[in-house]
Amino acid sequence: MSKFDISKYEFDKEHSYLEIGGEAMIFHCHHYITNILRTILDADYVESDKFLIGSSVHSVHNQLTNLTEGLSVDESKRVAEDVYKAFGYGLINLSSMDENGIELKSSKSFFSKTWTMKFGKASKPVDFYTTGYIIAAYSVIYNIPLEEINGVQTTCMAVGDDVNTHTISKGECNFSIYPEKSPVSFVDEPKQPIGWEFEETVTNTFLGAHETFIGDEQGFIPAFGVYVVRNQSDFINRLQFEFVKEMDDYGIIGTLGVMSFLSIWFYIERILFYKTIDIKSYEFKEELEIDLTNNTTIISSFASNSVYIGLLGTVFGIILTFYSMGQSGQIDVKIIMSSLGLALKATAMGLIVAIPAMMFYNHLARKIEVKLALWDINNK
């Protein structure tokens, strides 16, 4: 069993909260974790490696900084190993780590093991958390700025390799770095009962049992027919937040891109149709009008709504910016301005789509008027 003593950290019953080393902790089962990871990795058009590693670094760095304060290098390494094992992530050996970094090999990895259990073989390494964990440990133990560290997983058991290999060294930073965290604080709100007759019994049972949920000799926590890990809650929060932020860009910009393409497509199709149409072959004006106006409503809709879609993307971007500020508790003008600048690009893209689409529609509307007028002339 792990040497890290969970019982030293008191569970806050009032807030249903456990803090270890300045990080709020939460249990997650392997189904939840692997599904989140799979969802992110399946969006292969998103550059997710940076925030997958960075989210781990952000939480672990803060935690290990607090847990290893005042300890020697060797003592800090042992704490990092024990914490990793106790939380159910597997086993790591940091004894070979020095000021130049480490090439760490491990055959016990929660992420690789459970990915294979749930999805079979992966197409790329999946243990981003451990890469981030080792980066954070390296930075804390040797007091090296995160901006000067490079970390990558080169082999992975989920891909079919014999072991996981993580190479951490000084070099160009290849992961996202986030603002320093503020201490945990609570809003003064009364705890709301869920109205379940067994609520107190289950709560007390958990409080009595959760200290036993620590990594076994292999560094895993098998429980209730699944594997669980004791996560830093901000690791998962950051993962989801960054993914939503990326998808905001790709979703809004992608939608506007499709609208722009379709506007051009339908405009060209209408122009070619108008050049070949024989208005004399139409007996009724209404039939001619139906054929002439086909697809023009779509172009009109794109012209009138693309601005609002772009504005929606900007609003989402602003919401995410202020949420991030609230989470960090810090006001960094550089980050705020860059985030707002990126948010405004959605509105700009909306205008880029709307202006040509409106010009297309007006041009087509004029051609329709002319064709209908010619039909009237020919049928007097």
ZIWOTA-V194084 format. One record per residue. N is the residue number from 1. RES is the residue in one small letter. PHI is phi as a letter, one per 30 degrees, with the letter a starting at -180 (NA if undefined). OMEGA is omega in whole degrees, -180 to 180 (none if undefined). D_FIRST is the distance of its C-alpha to the first C-alpha in Angstrom with 1 decimal. Layout:
n = [N	N]
res = [RES	RES]
phi = [PHI	PHI]
omega = [OMEGA	OMEGA]
d_first = [D_FIRST	D_FIRST]
This chain:
n = [1	2	3	4	5	6	7	8	9	10	11	12	13	14	15	16	17	18	19	20	21	22	23	24	25	26	27	28	29	30	31	32	33	34	35	36	37	38	39	40	41	42	43	44	45	46	47	48	49	50	51	52	53	54	55	56	57	58	59	60	61	62	63	64	65	66	67	68	69	70	71	72	73	74	75	76	77	78	79	80	81	82	83	84	85	86	87	88	89	90	91	92	93	94	95	96	97	98	99	100	101	102	103	104	105	106	107	108	109	110	111	112	113	114	115	116	117	118	119	120	121	122	123	124	125	126	127	128	129	130	131	132	133	134	135	136	137	138	139	140	141	142	143	144	145	146	147	148	149	150	151	152	153	154	155	156	157	158	159	160	161	162	163	164	165	166	167	168	169	170	171	172	173	174	175	176	177	178	179	180	181	182	183	184	185	186	187	188	189	190	191	192	193	194	195	196	197	198	199	200	201	202	203	204	205	206	207	208	209	210	211	212	213	214	215	216	217	218	219	220	221	222	223	224	225	226	227	228	229	230	231	232	233	234	235	236	237	238	239	240	241	242	243	244	245	246	247	248	249	250	251	252	253	254	255	256	257	258	259	260	261	262	263	264	265	266	267	268	269	270	271	272	273	274	275	276	277	278	279	280	281	282	283	284	285	286	287	288	289	290	291	292	293	294	295	296	297	298	299	300	301	302	303	304	305	306	307	308	309	310	311	312	313	314	315	316	317	318	319	320	321	322	323	324	325	326	327	328	329	330	331	332	333	334	335	336	337	338	339	340	341	342	343	344	345	346	347	348	349	350	351	352	353	354	355	356	357	358	359	360	361	362	363	364	365	366	367	368	369	370	371	372	373	374	375	376	377	378	379	380]
res = [m	s	k	f	d	i	s	k	y	e	f	d	k	e	h	s	y	l	e	i	g	g	e	a	m	i	f	h	c	h	h	y	i	t	n	i	l	r	t	i	l	d	a	d	y	v	e	s	d	k	f	l	i	g	s	s	v	h	s	v	h	n	q	l	t	n	l	t	e	g	l	s	v	d	e	s	k	r	v	a	e	d	v	y	k	a	f	g	y	g	l	i	n	l	s	s	m	d	e	n	g	i	e	l	k	s	s	k	s	f	f	s	k	t	w	t	m	k	f	g	k	a	s	k	p	v	d	f	y	t	t	g	y	i	i	a	a	y	s	v	i	y	n	i	p	l	e	e	i	n	g	v	q	t	t	c	m	a	v	g	d	d	v	n	t	h	t	i	s	k	g	e	c	n	f	s	i	y	p	e	k	s	p	v	s	f	v	d	e	p	k	q	p	i	g	w	e	f	e	e	t	v	t	n	t	f	l	g	a	h	e	t	f	i	g	d	e	q	g	f	i	p	a	f	g	v	y	v	v	r	n	q	s	d	f	i	n	r	l	q	f	e	f	v	k	e	m	d	d	y	g	i	i	g	t	l	g	v	m	s	f	l	s	i	w	f	y	i	e	r	i	l	f	y	k	t	i	d	i	k	s	y	e	f	k	e	e	l	e	i	d	l	t	n	n	t	t	i	i	s	s	f	a	s	n	s	v	y	i	g	l	l	g	t	v	f	g	i	i	l	t	f	y	s	m	g	q	s	g	q	i	d	v	k	i	i	m	s	s	l	g	l	a	l	k	a	t	a	m	g	l	i	v	a	i	p	a	m	m	f	y	n	h	l	a	r	k	i	e	v	k	l	a	l	w	d	i	n	n	k]
phi = [NA	d	d	d	c	d	d	d	c	d	d	d	d	d	c	h	b	b	c	b	i	i	c	d	c	b	d	b	d	d	d	d	d	d	d	d	d	d	e	d	d	d	d	d	d	c	d	d	e	d	d	d	d	d	d	d	e	e	d	d	d	d	d	d	e	d	d	c	e	i	c	d	e	d	d	d	d	d	d	d	d	d	d	e	d	d	d	j	d	k	b	b	b	c	d	d	d	b	d	c	k	a	c	c	c	b	c	b	b	e	d	d	d	d	d	d	d	c	c	i	d	c	c	a	e	b	c	d	e	d	e	d	d	d	e	d	d	d	d	d	d	c	h	c	e	e	d	c	c	b	b	a	c	c	b	a	d	d	d	k	d	d	b	c	b	c	c	c	a	d	l	d	d	b	b	d	c	c	e	d	d	c	d	d	b	b	d	d	b	d	d	c	d	c	i	c	d	c	e	d	d	d	d	d	d	d	d	d	c	d	d	d	d	b	e	d	d	c	i	c	b	d	a	h	i	b	c	c	b	c	d	d	d	d	d	d	e	d	e	d	d	d	d	d	d	d	d	e	d	d	d	d	d	d	d	d	d	d	d	d	d	d	e	d	e	d	d	d	d	d	d	d	d	d	d	c	d	c	d	d	d	c	d	c	d	d	d	d	d	d	d	d	c	e	i	d	d	d	d	d	d	d	d	d	c	d	d	d	d	d	d	d	d	d	d	e	d	d	e	d	d	d	d	d	d	d	d	d	i	b	c	c	e	d	d	d	d	d	d	d	d	d	d	d	d	d	d	d	d	d	d	d	d	d	d	d	d	d	d	e	d	d	d	d	d	d	d	d	e	d	d	d	d	d	d	d	d	d	c	d]
omega = [-178	177	-180	-172	179	-174	178	-175	-173	177	-180	-177	-177	-177	-177	-165	174	180	176	178	178	-179	173	-175	-180	177	171	176	-174	177	-179	-176	-177	177	175	-179	-180	179	-179	-177	178	175	-171	174	177	177	-170	-176	-176	-178	174	177	-176	179	177	-180	-174	-178	-176	-180	179	-177	-179	176	-180	-175	-176	-179	178	-178	176	180	-178	178	180	177	-179	178	180	178	-176	179	180	-180	-177	-178	173	-177	-179	-178	172	179	-176	-174	-178	180	174	-176	179	178	-178	166	-172	176	-179	177	179	-177	177	-174	179	-178	-174	175	-180	178	-173	-172	-174	-174	178	180	180	178	-174	-175	179	-178	-177	175	178	180	-178	176	-180	179	179	180	-177	-174	-177	176	-180	-180	-180	-179	-177	-175	175	180	-179	173	-175	174	-176	179	178	177	-179	178	-178	-178	169	177	178	-179	-179	-178	172	-178	-179	-178	-178	179	-179	176	-175	-179	180	-176	170	178	179	176	-177	171	-176	179	179	178	-177	177	-179	176	-179	-174	-178	-175	-177	180	-179	180	-179	178	179	-178	179	-173	-170	179	179	179	178	-176	177	-177	176	179	-179	177	176	-179	176	179	178	170	179	173	176	-174	161	-174	180	174	180	179	-178	178	-176	180	-178	179	178	179	178	-178	174	178	-175	-179	-178	-179	178	178	180	177	178	179	179	180	-179	178	180	-179	-178	178	179	180	180	-180	179	179	-178	-180	-175	-175	176	-175	-180	-178	-178	180	-178	-179	-178	178	178	-178	178	-180	-178	-175	179	178	180	178	178	179	178	179	178	-178	-175	-174	-177	177	-179	177	176	179	176	177	178	179	177	-180	179	178	-179	179	-179	176	179	177	180	179	-177	-178	-178	178	178	-174	-178	-179	-179	-177	180	179	179	177	178	179	-177	180	178	177	178	179	178	178	179	178	-173	-173	177	-179	178	176	177	-176	-180	178	179	180	178	178	178	178	-179	-179	-180	178	178	177	178	180	-177	-176	175	none]
d_first = [0.0	3.8	6.6	8.8	10.3	11.8	13.8	15.9	17.6	20.2	21.1	24.8	26.3	29.8	28.8	25.8	24.0	20.7	21.1	18.5	20.3	23.6	22.3	22.6	19.5	19.9	18.1	19.8	19.6	20.1	23.7	24.6	23.1	24.5	27.8	28.2	27.5	29.9	32.6	32.5	32.6	35.3	37.6	38.1	41.1	38.8	37.4	33.9	31.9	32.7	31.5	28.4	27.2	28.8	27.2	23.7	25.1	26.8	23.8	21.2	23.8	24.6	21.0	20.1	23.5	22.8	19.2	20.4	23.8	25.1	22.3	23.2	22.8	20.0	18.2	18.7	17.3	14.0	13.9	14.9	12.2	9.4	11.4	11.9	8.4	7.8	11.1	10.6	13.0	11.5	11.3	14.1	15.4	17.9	19.1	22.4	23.2	26.5	29.3	30.6	27.4	25.1	25.1	21.5	20.6	17.6	17.2	14.3	15.9	15.8	19.5	20.8	19.0	20.2	23.6	24.3	23.3	25.7	28.4	28.4	29.2	29.6	32.6	30.9	27.5	25.6	22.5	24.4	21.6	19.7	23.1	23.6	20.2	21.0	24.5	23.5	21.2	24.1	26.6	24.9	23.9	27.4	29.4	30.9	32.7	31.3	34.9	34.7	31.6	31.6	28.6	28.6	26.6	28.7	26.9	24.8	23.4	24.9	28.3	27.8	26.6	24.2	21.9	21.9	23.7	24.0	26.8	27.1	30.2	33.0	35.5	37.0	34.7	34.1	32.2	33.3	33.1	33.5	34.8	32.7	31.2	32.5	30.5	29.6	32.4	33.4	36.7	38.1	38.2	37.7	34.8	36.4	35.5	35.2	37.3	35.0	35.2	31.5	30.4	29.5	27.7	25.5	24.9	23.9	21.7	19.8	19.7	18.2	15.5	14.6	12.2	10.0	10.3	7.4	6.2	4.8	5.3	8.5	7.9	9.7	10.3	12.8	14.9	18.7	19.4	18.4	15.7	15.4	14.7	15.0	18.1	20.4	23.3	25.8	24.4	25.5	28.6	29.7	29.2	31.4	33.9	34.5	34.9	37.4	39.2	39.5	40.7	43.2	44.8	44.8	45.7	48.6	49.9	49.5	51.4	54.1	54.3	54.9	57.6	59.3	59.4	60.8	63.4	64.7	64.6	66.6	69.0	69.9	70.2	72.6	74.7	75.1	76.0	78.6	80.3	80.8	81.6	85.2	86.0	89.3	87.5	86.2	88.6	86.8	85.4	82.4	81.2	81.6	79.6	76.8	76.5	76.9	74.2	71.6	68.2	69.7	67.9	64.6	65.6	66.8	63.5	61.5	63.9	63.5	59.8	58.1	58.6	56.7	53.9	53.6	53.8	51.0	48.8	49.8	48.9	45.5	45.0	46.2	43.9	40.9	42.1	42.4	39.0	37.4	39.3	38.2	34.5	34.8	37.1	39.2	42.6	42.9	46.4	45.8	43.0	45.1	48.2	46.6	44.8	48.1	50.0	47.7	48.1	51.9	52.1	51.7	54.9	56.6	55.7	57.0	60.3	60.4	60.3	62.6	65.5	66.3	65.7	68.2	70.7	70.2	70.9	74.0	75.4	74.9	76.4	79.5	79.9	79.6	82.4	84.6	84.1	84.9	88.0	89.2	88.9	91.0	93.6	93.8	94.2	96.9]
